[in-house]
Structures are given as C-alpha cells and as structure tokens.
C-alpha cells in the first residue's frame, strides 16, 4: 500500500491540546478515514513540527472523499484551531519526497 509523508506545523502553545484532541478523535472521523481508503495514519511531533505517515490505497481518491465529507469538514474546523495552516484536501500536495530508505 502506498505511503504518503506530510509535514504540518502547530501554532505555538497548542502542543498539549492537539495531542489531547487527537486522543479523543470521534469514531465517525476514524470511520471517514477508513472509508477514504486509509489503512494507517501515524503522527510524530518534534516541537511544533508534526510529521505524518499515511498508508492509503489511493491518495487522490482519499482527498476527494475527505473534501466531500461533512464529518471531515467539522474535524478540519477543530484542527485549524491548532495548526499554523489549515488542511487542504485538493490533493495538490503529494507529500514529502523520500530521500533514502534502508531495506
């Protein structure tokens, strides 16, 4: 399954609230991600920087699904309180380029 890496940035002082909000992500949002083809989504934080690794069947199809989802729109509204730049589900960002991998 393809993997997409993303980078987002938190607003200063939002680290704890962001983590707590994700710890209580609504089941409907989790189901929306599953319905969009997401098999796994992991997020690491270093200071204000967030690094996401997403395993998804089809990146563009996921973006279209999330852009049309009322559940996702509500989640994005919540997330935009924490993020320096709100999520954009137009699919333009193809993620962070892979530079090296040990296999």
Secondary structure, DSSP 8 states (H G I E B T S, - for coil): --EEEEEEEB-TT-HHHHHHHHHT--HHHHHHHHHTTEEEEEEEEETTEEEEEEEES-HHHHHHHHHT-HHHHHHHHHHHTTBSS----SS------------
